[in-house]
Amino acid sequence: MWLYVYHGSVKKGKCLFLSCHGTLGVMKKIGIIGCGNIAPAYIRGIRRFDNVQLAAVSSRTHSSAERIAYEFDVPAVGIDELLSDDSIDIVVNLTLPEVHTKVMKQILDAGKHAYGEKPLAGSFRESMELLDLAGKKNLRIGCAPDTFLGAGHQTCRKLVDDGWIGDVRSGTAFMLSSGPESWHPRPHFFYQKGAGPLFDMGPYYLTALINLLGPVAEVAAVTSKGFETRTATSAERFGEVLPVDVPTHYAGVLVFRNGACVTLTVSFDVPRHTHSHIELYGTQGSMIIPDPNMFGGEVKVFRRGYEDWASMGHSHGYTSDTRGFGAADMALSIERNTPHRASGAVAAHVMEIMEAFEISSASARRIPLSSVCGRPDALPLGLLEGRLDR
């Protein structure tokens, strides 16, 4: 069994920020490696927080870094230059999934804290290797998704913790679509090893459930493939035939360590459906939870004695896209030597869960998990925009 609790050291910087209660902290400088489609969202999100500062961007293709640098008025540098810059404390890895492990190792070997876009690594084994390396170097690893830190899911977390639906006993989670080939400019990736509906979208749903219920104990699942090939209809790839190398429909049951059982189905084989993204069922009521790929969304609760669902106001802020929230939270946690919420331990646990789906299907048995992660701390109430400190 694996259990990871990280305590990072504080690396002194040159900039300070003033917390809401008047104390000074060291502002962490962030560099970004990878300047693809998700980079602008991260830059805008990081710039919403007062305890971090974007120092530079870099990319394997320097022209991509220069484009982002021009758009957002930030220096574009080479990857080696960014990694050797002593003023940069945290590096955010936004590269393609197939090189996530390699780049995360480069960041850690450069003596910097690493925060990655999902998935953390190419496999659960590689994820654990990264956590081991970070532990030896006394460095932090964080990983997306951080959407569970937004208003929608933090509101659900508070309602669960406050007992609005009693003890959660079961639930459902659905990510059902007909696939990305009708709209994505490069849909071929989604049908190659390391992708598919579970490895692409599963981290959002699994991380959201871990935030609400804690870690998973075991998995029982089946998988299938709807088609051997797909035909792209997006403008950029219209008519291109896409080989399908991975399952495109996953259905399983997650047995959580707290005893709750949640049915999870993710699929690229569903033309249309009427399911909620996530629902939880407790001893005193039920809850409809918003899209875990978003920061906001409507929260609904039904309690015994109600006539119908009741829409709940948000208890927390950040309803709009705030990618990079997890990196800013990690920066403050480094400063305070406290656990960060979008942690590498959670991301590694998610990776083991996803691999367990395929192992369970192939072996026709329930798969116990070897990893354990802590349930991320809930965010405090009353945070002002741009601040993680009351």
Secondary structure, DSSP 8 states (H G I E B T S, - for coil): -EE----------S-EEE-TTS-EEE-EEEEEE--STTHHHHHHHHTT-TTEEEEEEE-SSHHHHHHHHHHHT--B--HHHHHT-TT--EEEE-S-GGGHHHHHHHHHHTT-EEEE-SSSSSSHHHHHHHHHHHHHTT--EEES--GGGSHHHHHHHHHHHTTTT-SEEEEEEEEE-S-STTT-SSGGGGGSTT-HHHHHHHHHHHHHHHHHH--EEEEEEEEE-S-SEEE--STTTTT-EEE--S-SEEEEEEEETTS-EEEEEEES--S-----SEEEEESSEEEEE--TTSS---EEEEETT-SS-EEE--SS---S--TTHHHHHHHHHHHHT---SSBHHHHHHHHHHHHHHHHHHHHTS-EE--EE--------TT--TT-S--
